Amino acid sequence: MASRTAKGFTIVLASKVSKRNASTYVADLHRRGYASAQVLFTKSNNQVVYGNYATRQEASHAMTELRQDKEFGEAWIMKY
């Protein structure tokens, strides 16, 4: 489970998913080498996120790399 205490940016891979589906997806991503994938639980939403970045530019660069895999074509950057 992701914990967000500092300000920054992350990449959202999936949103509005059940806790079970989010956890299963993260486990699958870890098996495939995406070690920075985490589940972010909030009061109103569960998200699968990737990475912690200090700047939007860093997150954008990482997202460009992720989007080389069509699975992540809908990914977006979120400030937290």
PDB file of N, CA, C and O in Angstrom:
ATOM      1  N   MET A   1       0.847  -1.172   0.000  1.00  0.00           N
ATOM      2  CA  MET A   1       0.000   0.000   0.000  1.00  0.00           C
ATOM      3  C   MET A   1       0.893   1.237   0.000  1.00  0.00           C
ATOM      4  O   MET A   1       1.863   1.320   0.753  1.00  0.00           O
ATOM      5  N   ALA A   2       0.558   2.168  -0.834  1.00  0.00           N
ATOM      6  CA  ALA A   2       1.349   3.395  -0.947  1.00  0.00           C
ATOM      7  C   ALA A   2       0.989   4.357   0.182  1.00  0.00           C
ATOM      8  O   ALA A   2      -0.165   4.457   0.599  1.00  0.00           O
ATOM      9  N   SER A   3       1.983   5.039   0.646  1.00  0.00           N
ATOM     10  CA  SER A   3       1.780   6.074   1.651  1.00  0.00           C
ATOM     11  C   SER A   3       2.299   7.382   1.090  1.00  0.00           C
ATOM     12  O   SER A   3       3.437   7.437   0.622  1.00  0.00           O
ATOM     13  N   ARG A   4       1.510   8.420   1.123  1.00  0.00           N
ATOM     14  CA  ARG A   4       1.891   9.702   0.542  1.00  0.00           C
ATOM     15  C   ARG A   4       2.020  10.734   1.646  1.00  0.00           C
ATOM     16  O   ARG A   4       1.025  11.325   2.067  1.00  0.00           O
ATOM     17  N   THR A   5       3.241  10.955   2.119  1.00  0.00           N
ATOM     18  CA  THR A   5       3.443  11.968   3.136  1.00  0.00           C
ATOM     19  C   THR A   5       4.144  13.192   2.562  1.00  0.00           C
ATOM     20  O   THR A   5       3.979  14.294   3.085  1.00  0.00           O
ATOM     21  N   ALA A   6       4.921  13.022   1.502  1.00  0.00           N
ATOM     22  CA  ALA A   6       5.614  14.141   0.873  1.00  0.00           C
ATOM     23  C   ALA A   6       4.860  14.563  -0.383  1.00  0.00           C
ATOM     24  O   ALA A   6       4.058  13.804  -0.927  1.00  0.00           O
ATOM     25  N   LYS A   7       5.132  15.785  -0.833  1.00  0.00           N
ATOM     26  CA  LYS A   7       4.498  16.251  -2.063  1.00  0.00           C
ATOM     27  C   LYS A   7       5.312  15.784  -3.252  1.00  0.00           C
ATOM     28  O   LYS A   7       6.529  15.625  -3.167  1.00  0.00           O
ATOM     29  N   GLY A   8       4.627  15.568  -4.355  1.00  0.00           N
ATOM     30  CA  GLY A   8       5.304  15.126  -5.558  1.00  0.00           C
ATOM     31  C   GLY A   8       4.308  14.667  -6.597  1.00  0.00           C
ATOM     32  O   GLY A   8       3.154  15.095  -6.605  1.00  0.00           O
ATOM     33  N   PHE A   9       4.764  13.796  -7.472  1.00  0.00           N
ATOM     34  CA  PHE A   9       3.950  13.304  -8.580  1.00  0.00           C
ATOM     35  C   PHE A   9       4.079  11.789  -8.677  1.00  0.00           C
ATOM     36  O   PHE A   9       5.084  11.209  -8.266  1.00  0.00           O
ATOM     37  N   THR A  10       3.065  11.172  -9.217  1.00  0.00           N
ATOM     38  CA  THR A  10       3.083   9.746  -9.488  1.00  0.00           C
ATOM     39  C   THR A  10       2.348   9.509 -10.804  1.00  0.00           C
ATOM     40  O   THR A  10       1.676  10.404 -11.318  1.00  0.00           O
ATOM     41  N   ILE A  11       2.477   8.317 -11.339  1.00  0.00           N
ATOM     42  CA  ILE A  11       1.803   7.953 -12.576  1.00  0.00           C
ATOM     43  C   ILE A  11       0.669   6.995 -12.228  1.00  0.00           C
ATOM     44  O   ILE A  11       0.898   5.966 -11.591  1.00  0.00           O
ATOM     45  N   VAL A  12      -0.539   7.325 -12.638  1.00  0.00           N
ATOM     46  CA  VAL A  12      -1.697   6.487 -12.362  1.00  0.00           C
ATOM     47  C   VAL A  12      -1.871   5.511 -13.526  1.00  0.00           C
ATOM     48  O   VAL A  12      -2.038   5.913 -14.678  1.00  0.00           O
ATOM     49  N   LEU A  13      -1.829   4.223 -13.195  1.00  0.00           N
ATOM     50  CA  LEU A  13      -2.007   3.179 -14.200  1.00  0.00           C
ATOM     51  C   LEU A  13      -3.434   2.657 -14.238  1.00  0.00           C
ATOM     52  O   LEU A  13      -3.914   2.226 -15.286  1.00  0.00           O
ATOM     53  N   ALA A  14      -4.116   2.695 -13.094  1.00  0.00           N
ATOM     54  CA  ALA A  14      -5.502   2.241 -13.010  1.00  0.00           C
ATOM     55  C   ALA A  14      -6.173   2.991 -11.867  1.00  0.00           C
ATOM     56  O   ALA A  14      -5.554   3.274 -10.841  1.00  0.00           O
ATOM     57  N   SER A  15      -7.446   3.307 -12.064  1.00  0.00           N
ATOM     58  CA  SER A  15      -8.178   4.072 -11.071  1.00  0.00           C
ATOM     59  C   SER A  15      -9.575   3.495 -10.911  1.00  0.00           C
ATOM     60  O   SER A  15     -10.125   2.877 -11.823  1.00  0.00           O
ATOM     61  N   LYS A  16     -10.132   3.714  -9.724  1.00  0.00           N
ATOM     62  CA  LYS A  16     -11.486   3.246  -9.414  1.00  0.00           C
ATOM     63  C   LYS A  16     -11.601   1.723  -9.582  1.00  0.00           C
ATOM     64  O   LYS A  16     -12.512   1.211 -10.231  1.00  0.00           O
ATOM     65  N   VAL A  17     -10.643   1.030  -8.972  1.00  0.00           N
ATOM     66  CA  VAL A  17     -10.644  -0.429  -8.998  1.00  0.00           C
ATOM     67  C   VAL A  17     -10.846  -0.941  -7.578  1.00  0.00           C
ATOM     68  O   VAL A  17     -10.559  -0.242  -6.606  1.00  0.00           O
ATOM     69  N   SER A  18     -11.337  -2.152  -7.474  1.00  0.00           N
ATOM     70  CA  SER A  18     -11.526  -2.739  -6.146  1.00  0.00           C
ATOM     71  C   SER A  18     -10.160  -2.974  -5.502  1.00  0.00           C
ATOM     72  O   SER A  18      -9.147  -3.081  -6.193  1.00  0.00           O
ATOM     73  N   LYS A  19     -10.147  -3.051  -4.183  1.00  0.00           N
ATOM     74  CA  LYS A  19      -8.892  -3.307  -3.468  1.00  0.00           C
ATOM     75  C   LYS A  19      -8.275  -4.620  -3.936  1.00  0.00           C
ATOM     76  O   LYS A  19      -7.065  -4.712  -4.142  1.00  0.00           O
ATOM     77  N   ARG A  20      -9.107  -5.617  -4.098  1.00  0.00           N
ATOM     78  CA  ARG A  20      -8.610  -6.929  -4.530  1.00  0.00           C
ATOM     79  C   ARG A  20      -8.006  -6.865  -5.923  1.00  0.00           C
ATOM     80  O   ARG A  20      -6.908  -7.378  -6.140  1.00  0.00           O
ATOM     81  N   ASN A  21      -8.699  -6.246  -6.869  1.00  0.00           N
ATOM     82  CA  ASN A  21      -8.176  -6.142  -8.232  1.00  0.00           C
ATOM     83  C   ASN A  21      -6.905  -5.304  -8.289  1.00  0.00           C
ATOM     84  O   ASN A  21      -5.979  -5.627  -9.033  1.00  0.00           O
ATOM     85  N   ALA A  22      -6.861  -4.234  -7.509  1.00  0.00           N
ATOM     86  CA  ALA A  22      -5.672  -3.392  -7.478  1.00  0.00           C
ATOM     87  C   ALA A  22      -4.478  -4.185  -6.951  1.00  0.00           C
ATOM     88  O   ALA A  22      -3.389  -4.120  -7.521  1.00  0.00           O
ATOM     89  N   SER A  23      -4.675  -4.921  -5.882  1.00  0.00           N
ATOM     90  CA  SER A  23      -3.587  -5.714  -5.301  1.00  0.00           C
ATOM     91  C   SER A  23      -3.121  -6.805  -6.260  1.00  0.00           C
ATOM     92  O   SER A  23      -1.923  -7.063  -6.377  1.00  0.00           O
ATOM     93  N   THR A  24      -4.056  -7.438  -6.936  1.00  0.00           N
ATOM     94  CA  THR A  24      -3.711  -8.474  -7.905  1.00  0.00           C
ATOM     95  C   THR A  24      -2.929  -7.892  -9.076  1.00  0.00           C
ATOM     96  O   THR A  24      -1.955  -8.490  -9.534  1.00  0.00           O
ATOM     97  N   TYR A  25      -3.354  -6.727  -9.561  1.00  0.00           N
ATOM     98  CA  TYR A  25      -2.668  -6.078 -10.673  1.00  0.00           C
ATOM     99  C   TYR A  25      -1.245  -5.682 -10.286  1.00  0.00           C
ATOM    100  O   TYR A  25      -0.313  -5.875 -11.068  1.00  0.00           O
ATOM    101  N   VAL A  26      -1.072  -5.129  -9.082  1.00  0.00           N
ATOM    102  CA  VAL A  26       0.264  -4.738  -8.621  1.00  0.00           C
ATOM    103  C   VAL A  26       1.164  -5.971  -8.502  1.00  0.00           C
ATOM    104  O   VAL A  26       2.330  -5.920  -8.892  1.00  0.00           O
ATOM    105  N   ALA A  27       0.646  -7.058  -7.978  1.00  0.00           N
ATOM    106  CA  ALA A  27       1.446  -8.285  -7.873  1.00  0.00           C
ATOM    107  C   ALA A  27       1.891  -8.751  -9.261  1.00  0.00           C
ATOM    108  O   ALA A  27       3.031  -9.178  -9.443  1.00  0.00           O
ATOM    109  N   ASP A  28       0.989  -8.667 -10.233  1.00  0.00           N
ATOM    110  CA  ASP A  28       1.321  -9.039 -11.612  1.00  0.00           C
ATOM    111  C   ASP A  28       2.388  -8.101 -12.181  1.00  0.00           C
ATOM    112  O   ASP A  28       3.334  -8.554 -12.827  1.00  0.00           O
ATOM    113  N   LEU A  29       2.238  -6.802 -11.944  1.00  0.00           N
ATOM    114  CA  LEU A  29       3.235  -5.843 -12.419  1.00  0.00           C
ATOM    115  C   LEU A  29       4.602  -6.115 -11.800  1.00  0.00           C
ATOM    116  O   LEU A  29       5.620  -6.029 -12.485  1.00  0.00           O
ATOM    117  N   HIS A  30       4.631  -6.440 -10.518  1.00  0.00           N
ATOM    118  CA  HIS A  30       5.899  -6.756  -9.860  1.00  0.00           C
ATOM    119  C   HIS A  30       6.549  -7.983 -10.502  1.00  0.00           C
ATOM    120  O   HIS A  30       7.758  -7.997 -10.733  1.00  0.00           O
ATOM    121  N   ARG A  31       5.756  -9.003 -10.787  1.00  0.00           N
ATOM    122  CA  ARG A  31       6.293 -10.208 -11.433  1.00  0.00           C
ATOM    123  C   ARG A  31       6.894  -9.889 -12.793  1.00  0.00           C
ATOM    124  O   ARG A  31       7.834 -10.547 -13.238  1.00  0.00           O
ATOM    125  N   ARG A  32       6.339  -8.865 -13.454  1.00  0.00           N
ATOM    126  CA  ARG A  32       6.821  -8.493 -14.790  1.00  0.00           C
ATOM    127  C   ARG A  32       7.926  -7.432 -14.749  1.00  0.00           C
ATOM    128  O   ARG A  32       8.340  -6.922 -15.790  1.00  0.00           O
ATOM    129  N   GLY A  33       8.393  -7.106 -13.561  1.00  0.00           N
ATOM    130  CA  GLY A  33       9.530  -6.213 -13.445  1.00  0.00           C
ATOM    131  C   GLY A  33       9.209  -4.759 -13.155  1.00  0.00           C
ATOM    132  O   GLY A  33      10.121  -3.932 -13.122  1.00  0.00           O
ATOM    133  N   TYR A  34       7.960  -4.421 -12.945  1.00  0.00           N
ATOM    134  CA  TYR A  34       7.565  -3.043 -12.627  1.00  0.00           C
ATOM    135  C   TYR A  34       7.520  -2.887 -11.104  1.00  0.00           C
ATOM    136  O   TYR A  34       6.451  -2.805 -10.499  1.00  0.00           O
ATOM    137  N   ALA A  35       8.714  -2.847 -10.505  1.00  0.00           N
ATOM    138  CA  ALA A  35       8.837  -2.880  -9.047  1.00  0.00           C
ATOM    139  C   ALA A  35       8.280  -1.640  -8.357  1.00  0.00           C
ATOM    140  O   ALA A  35       7.972  -1.695  -7.166  1.00  0.00           O
ATOM    141  N   SER A  36       8.143  -0.533  -9.062  1.00  0.00           N
ATOM    142  CA  SER A  36       7.659   0.714  -8.442  1.00  0.00           C
ATOM    143  C   SER A  36       6.139   0.824  -8.415  1.00  0.00           C
ATOM    144  O   SER A  36       5.604   1.844  -7.979  1.00  0.00           O
ATOM    145  N   ALA A  37       5.440  -0.203  -8.871  1.00  0.00           N
ATOM    146  CA  ALA A  37       3.971  -0.182  -8.843  1.00  0.00           C
ATOM    147  C   ALA A  37       3.491  -0.374  -7.403  1.00  0.00           C
ATOM    148  O   ALA A  37       4.037  -1.186  -6.655  1.00  0.00           O
ATOM    149  N   GLN A  38       2.463   0.385  -7.032  1.00  0.00           N
ATOM    150  CA  GLN A  38       1.887   0.326  -5.691  1.00  0.00           C
ATOM    151  C   GLN A  38       0.382   0.537  -5.771  1.00  0.00           C
ATOM    152  O   GLN A  38      -0.138   1.037  -6.768  1.00  0.00           O
ATOM    153  N   VAL A  39      -0.296   0.152  -4.718  1.00  0.00           N
ATOM    154  CA  VAL A  39      -1.717   0.461  -4.593  1.00  0.00           C
ATOM    155  C   VAL A  39      -1.837   1.683  -3.695  1.00  0.00           C
ATOM    156  O   VAL A  39      -1.233   1.745  -2.624  1.00  0.00           O
ATOM    157  N   LEU A  40      -2.619   2.648  -4.142  1.00  0.00           N
ATOM    158  CA  LEU A  40      -2.904   3.839  -3.340  1.00  0.00           C
ATOM    159  C   LEU A  40      -4.380   3.786  -2.975  1.00  0.00           C
ATOM    160  O   LEU A  40      -5.249   3.911  -3.838  1.00  0.00           O
ATOM    161  N   PHE A  41      -4.656   3.597  -1.682  1.00  0.00           N
ATOM    162  CA  PHE A  41      -6.027   3.558  -1.181  1.00  0.00           C
ATOM    163  C   PHE A  41      -6.379   4.931  -0.615  1.00  0.00           C
ATOM    164  O   PHE A  41      -5.638   5.481   0.200  1.00  0.00           O
ATOM    165  N   THR A  42      -7.500   5.476  -1.046  1.00  0.00           N
ATOM    166  CA  THR A  42      -8.027   6.694  -0.448  1.00  0.00           C
ATOM    167  C   THR A  42      -9.450   6.407   0.021  1.00  0.00           C
ATOM    168  O   THR A  42      -9.967   5.309  -0.189  1.00  0.00           O
ATOM    169  N   LYS A  43     -10.072   7.379   0.645  1.00  0.00           N
ATOM    170  CA  LYS A  43     -11.444   7.187   1.120  1.00  0.00           C
ATOM    171  C   LYS A  43     -12.414   6.909  -0.017  1.00  0.00           C
ATOM    172  O   LYS A  43     -13.363   6.142   0.143  1.00  0.00           O
ATOM    173  N   SER A  44     -12.176   7.535  -1.170  1.00  0.00           N
ATOM    174  CA  SER A  44     -13.148   7.433  -2.257  1.00  0.00           C
ATOM    175  C   SER A  44     -12.656   6.657  -3.480  1.00  0.00           C
ATOM    176  O   SER A  44     -13.412   6.456  -4.430  1.00  0.00           O
ATOM    177  N   ASN A  45     -11.390   6.218  -3.463  1.00  0.00           N
ATOM    178  CA  ASN A  45     -10.847   5.621  -4.684  1.00  0.00           C
ATOM    179  C   ASN A  45      -9.665   4.727  -4.358  1.00  0.00           C
ATOM    180  O   ASN A  45      -8.932   4.965  -3.398  1.00  0.00           O
ATOM    181  N   ASN A  46      -9.491   3.702  -5.168  1.00  0.00           N
ATOM    182  CA  ASN A  46      -8.309   2.855  -5.125  1.00  0.00           C
ATOM    183  C   ASN A  46      -7.626   3.001  -6.468  1.00  0.00           C
ATOM    184  O   ASN A  46      -8.268   2.907  -7.514  1.00  0.00           O
ATOM    185  N   GLN A  47      -6.320   3.232  -6.437  1.00  0.00           N
ATOM    186  CA  GLN A  47      -5.577   3.425  -7.668  1.00  0.00           C
ATOM    187  C   GLN A  47      -4.316   2.567  -7.658  1.00  0.00           C
ATOM    188  O   GLN A  47      -3.743   2.282  -6.607  1.00  0.00           O
ATOM    189  N   VAL A  48      -3.902   2.165  -8.856  1.00  0.00           N
ATOM    190  CA  VAL A  48      -2.598   1.547  -9.034  1.00  0.00           C
ATOM    191  C   VAL A  48      -1.706   2.645  -9.586  1.00  0.00           C
ATOM    192  O   VAL A  48      -1.973   3.206 -10.649  1.00  0.00           O
ATOM    193  N   VAL A  49      -0.640   2.947  -8.847  1.00  0.00           N
ATOM    194  CA  VAL A  49       0.261   4.033  -9.228  1.00  0.00           C
ATOM    195  C   VAL A  49       1.663   3.482  -9.431  1.00  0.00           C
ATOM    196  O   VAL A  49       2.001   2.382  -8.993  1.00  0.00           O
ATOM    197  N   TYR A  50       2.464   4.291 -10.111  1.00  0.00           N
ATOM    198  CA  TYR A  50       3.829   3.874 -10.412  1.00  0.00           C
ATOM    199  C   TYR A  50       4.793   5.010 -10.114  1.00  0.00           C
ATOM    200  O   TYR A  50       4.709   6.082 -10.714  1.00  0.00           O
ATOM    201  N   GLY A  51       5.707   4.770  -9.186  1.00  0.00           N
ATOM    202  CA  GLY A  51       6.791   5.704  -8.915  1.00  0.00           C
ATOM    203  C   GLY A  51       6.401   6.913  -8.092  1.00  0.00           C
ATOM    204  O   GLY A  51       5.226   7.235  -7.921  1.00  0.00           O
ATOM    205  N   ASN A  52       7.435   7.570  -7.589  1.00  0.00           N
ATOM    206  CA  ASN A  52       7.319   8.832  -6.850  1.00  0.00           C
ATOM    207  C   ASN A  52       8.329   9.786  -7.469  1.00  0.00           C
ATOM    208  O   ASN A  52       9.521   9.480  -7.526  1.00  0.00           O
ATOM    209  N   TYR A  53       7.863  10.928  -7.930  1.00  0.00           N
ATOM    210  CA  TYR A  53       8.725  11.861  -8.643  1.00  0.00           C
ATOM    211  C   TYR A  53       8.601  13.243  -8.027  1.00  0.00           C
ATOM    212  O   TYR A  53       7.507  13.685  -7.674  1.00  0.00           O
ATOM    213  N   ALA A  54       9.738  13.919  -7.902  1.00  0.00           N
ATOM    214  CA  ALA A  54       9.757  15.249  -7.295  1.00  0.00           C
ATOM    215  C   ALA A  54       9.151  16.304  -8.212  1.00  0.00           C
ATOM    216  O   ALA A  54       8.568  17.279  -7.738  1.00  0.00           O
ATOM    217  N   THR A  55       9.287  16.112  -9.541  1.00  0.00           N
ATOM    218  CA  THR A  55       8.787  17.103 -10.488  1.00  0.00           C
ATOM    219  C   THR A  55       7.892  16.449 -11.528  1.00  0.00           C
ATOM    220  O   THR A  55       7.974  15.247 -11.781  1.00  0.00           O
ATOM    221  N   ARG A  56       7.040  17.269 -12.120  1.00  0.00           N
ATOM    222  CA  ARG A  56       6.184  16.785 -13.205  1.00  0.00           C
ATOM    223  C   ARG A  56       7.043  16.321 -14.386  1.00  0.00           C
ATOM    224  O   ARG A  56       6.696  15.356 -15.068  1.00  0.00           O
ATOM    225  N   GLN A  57       8.149  17.001 -14.623  1.00  0.00           N
ATOM    226  CA  GLN A  57       9.037  16.644 -15.732  1.00  0.00           C
ATOM    227  C   GLN A  57       9.604  15.230 -15.541  1.00  0.00           C
ATOM    228  O   GLN A  57       9.658  14.459 -16.499  1.00  0.00           O
ATOM    229  N   GLU A  58      10.022  14.884 -14.330  1.00  0.00           N
ATOM    230  CA  GLU A  58      10.521  13.543 -14.056  1.00  0.00           C
ATOM    231  C   GLU A  58       9.425  12.503 -14.287  1.00  0.00           C
ATOM    232  O   GLU A  58       9.670  11.450 -14.876  1.00  0.00           O
ATOM    233  N   ALA A  59       8.227  12.808 -13.820  1.00  0.00           N
ATOM    234  CA  ALA A  59       7.104  11.893 -13.998  1.00  0.00           C
ATOM    235  C   ALA A  59       6.765  11.740 -15.476  1.00  0.00           C
ATOM    236  O   ALA A  59       6.462  10.639 -15.936  1.00  0.00           O
ATOM    237  N   SER A  60       6.814  12.835 -16.214  1.00  0.00           N
ATOM    238  CA  SER A  60       6.515  12.802 -17.642  1.00  0.00           C
ATOM    239  C   SER A  60       7.524  11.940 -18.392  1.00  0.00           C
ATOM    240  O   SER A  60       7.154  11.180 -19.287  1.00  0.00           O
ATOM    241  N   HIS A  61       8.780  12.056 -18.031  1.00  0.00           N
ATOM    242  CA  HIS A  61       9.808  11.234 -18.667  1.00  0.00           C
ATOM    243  C   HIS A  61       9.553   9.746 -18.390  1.00  0.00           C
ATOM    244  O   HIS A  61       9.628   8.916 -19.296  1.00  0.00           O
ATOM    245  N   ALA A  62       9.255   9.425 -17.140  1.00  0.00           N
ATOM    246  CA  ALA A  62       8.970   8.038 -16.770  1.00  0.00           C
ATOM    247  C   ALA A  62       7.722   7.522 -17.486  1.00  0.00           C
ATOM    248  O   ALA A  62       7.686   6.370 -17.917  1.00  0.00           O
ATOM    249  N   MET A  63       6.698   8.373 -17.612  1.00  0.00           N
ATOM    250  CA  MET A  63       5.477   7.958 -18.288  1.00  0.00           C
ATOM    251  C   MET A  63       5.742   7.681 -19.768  1.00  0.00           C
ATOM    252  O   MET A  63       5.185   6.738 -20.330  1.00  0.00           O
ATOM    253  N   THR A  64       6.584   8.490 -20.399  1.00  0.00           N
ATOM    254  CA  THR A  64       6.948   8.257 -21.796  1.00  0.00           C
ATOM    255  C   THR A  64       7.573   6.878 -21.943  1.00  0.00           C
ATOM    256  O   THR A  64       7.276   6.156 -22.895  1.00  0.00           O
ATOM    257  N   GLU A  65       8.434   6.514 -21.007  1.00  0.00           N
ATOM    258  CA  GLU A  65       9.058   5.187 -21.036  1.00  0.00           C
ATOM    259  C   GLU A  65       8.001   4.087 -20.854  1.00  0.00           C
ATOM    260  O   GLU A  65       8.010   3.091 -21.577  1.00  0.00           O
ATOM    261  N   LEU A  66       7.103   4.271 -19.897  1.00  0.00           N
ATOM    262  CA  LEU A  66       6.059   3.275 -19.649  1.00  0.00           C
ATOM    263  C   LEU A  66       5.151   3.096 -20.864  1.00  0.00           C
ATOM    264  O   LEU A  66       4.747   1.977 -21.182  1.00  0.00           O
ATOM    265  N   ARG A  67       4.835   4.180 -21.532  1.00  0.00           N
ATOM    266  CA  ARG A  67       3.905   4.130 -22.655  1.00  0.00           C
ATOM    267  C   ARG A  67       4.466   3.411 -23.881  1.00  0.00           C
ATOM    268  O   ARG A  67       3.755   3.230 -24.870  1.00  0.00           O
ATOM    269  N   GLN A  68       5.726   3.004 -23.827  1.00  0.00           N
ATOM    270  CA  GLN A  68       6.259   2.163 -24.894  1.00  0.00           C
ATOM    271  C   GLN A  68       5.534   0.825 -24.898  1.00  0.00           C
ATOM    272  O   GLN A  68       5.490   0.138 -25.918  1.00  0.00           O
ATOM    273  N   ASP A  69       4.970   0.462 -23.763  1.00  0.00           N
ATOM    274  CA  ASP A  69       4.114  -0.709 -23.642  1.00  0.00           C
ATOM    275  C   ASP A  69       2.676  -0.204 -23.779  1.00  0.00           C
ATOM    276  O   ASP A  69       2.226   0.603 -22.967  1.00  0.00           O
ATOM    277  N   LYS A  70       1.966  -0.666 -24.783  1.00  0.00           N
ATOM    278  CA  LYS A  70       0.603  -0.173 -25.049  1.00  0.00           C
ATOM    279  C   LYS A  70      -0.341  -0.357 -23.874  1.00  0.00           C
ATOM    280  O   LYS A  70      -1.352   0.339 -23.783  1.00  0.00           O
ATOM    281  N   GLU A  71      -0.034  -1.270 -22.983  1.00  0.00           N
ATOM    282  CA  GLU A  71      -0.864  -1.485 -21.799  1.00  0.00           C
ATOM    283  C   GLU A  71      -1.006  -0.204 -20.975  1.00  0.00           C
ATOM    284  O   GLU A  71      -2.015  -0.005 -20.298  1.00  0.00           O
ATOM    285  N   PHE A  72      -0.001   0.655 -21.035  1.00  0.00           N
ATOM    286  CA  PHE A  72       0.007   1.857 -20.224  1.00  0.00           C
ATOM    287  C   PHE A  72      -0.340   3.110 -21.032  1.00  0.00           C
ATOM    288  O   PHE A  72      -0.027   4.223 -20.609  1.00  0.00           O
ATOM    289  N   GLY A  73      -0.967   2.943 -22.158  1.00  0.00           N
ATOM    290  CA  GLY A  73      -1.313   4.060 -23.027  1.00  0.00           C
ATOM    291  C   GLY A  73      -2.271   5.068 -22.408  1.00  0.00           C
ATOM    292  O   GLY A  73      -2.315   6.220 -22.840  1.00  0.00           O
ATOM    293  N   GLU A  74      -3.028   4.661 -21.417  1.00  0.00           N
ATOM    294  CA  GLU A  74      -3.993   5.539 -20.760  1.00  0.00           C
ATOM    295  C   GLU A  74      -3.457   6.118 -19.450  1.00  0.00           C
ATOM    296  O   GLU A  74      -4.191   6.798 -18.732  1.00  0.00           O
ATOM    297  N   ALA A  75      -2.201   5.860 -19.135  1.00  0.00           N
ATOM    298  CA  ALA A  75      -1.613   6.342 -17.881  1.00  0.00           C
ATOM    299  C   ALA A  75      -1.618   7.871 -17.847  1.00  0.00           C
ATOM    300  O   ALA A  75      -1.556   8.530 -18.885  1.00  0.00           O
ATOM    301  N   TRP A  76      -1.694   8.418 -16.637  1.00  0.00           N
ATOM    302  CA  TRP A  76      -1.683   9.863 -16.485  1.00  0.00           C
ATOM    303  C   TRP A  76      -0.934  10.244 -15.206  1.00  0.00           C
ATOM    304  O   TRP A  76      -0.761   9.423 -14.306  1.00  0.00           O
ATOM    305  N   ILE A  77      -0.500  11.486 -15.143  1.00  0.00           N
ATOM    306  CA  ILE A  77       0.271  11.979 -14.010  1.00  0.00           C
ATOM    307  C   ILE A  77      -0.656  12.632 -12.996  1.00  0.00           C
ATOM    308  O   ILE A  77      -1.567  13.380 -13.350  1.00  0.00           O
ATOM    309  N   MET A  78      -0.404  12.330 -11.726  1.00  0.00           N
ATOM    310  CA  MET A  78      -1.200  12.902 -10.645  1.00  0.00           C
ATOM    311  C   MET A  78      -0.264  13.574  -9.641  1.00  0.00           C
ATOM    312  O   MET A  78       0.766  13.015  -9.264  1.00  0.00           O
ATOM    313  N   LYS A  79      -0.637  14.773  -9.218  1.00  0.00           N
ATOM    314  CA  LYS A  79       0.082  15.454  -8.143  1.00  0.00           C
ATOM    315  C   LYS A  79      -0.543  15.037  -6.828  1.00  0.00           C
ATOM    316  O   LYS A  79      -1.766  14.944  -6.719  1.00  0.00           O
ATOM    317  N   TYR A  80       0.291  14.786  -5.826  1.00  0.00           N
ATOM    318  CA  TYR A  80      -0.221  14.435  -4.503  1.00  0.00           C
ATOM    319  C   TYR A  80       0.418  15.282  -3.441  1.00  0.00           C
ATOM    320  O   TYR A  80       0.109  15.127  -2.259  1.00  0.00           O
TER     321      TYR A  80
END
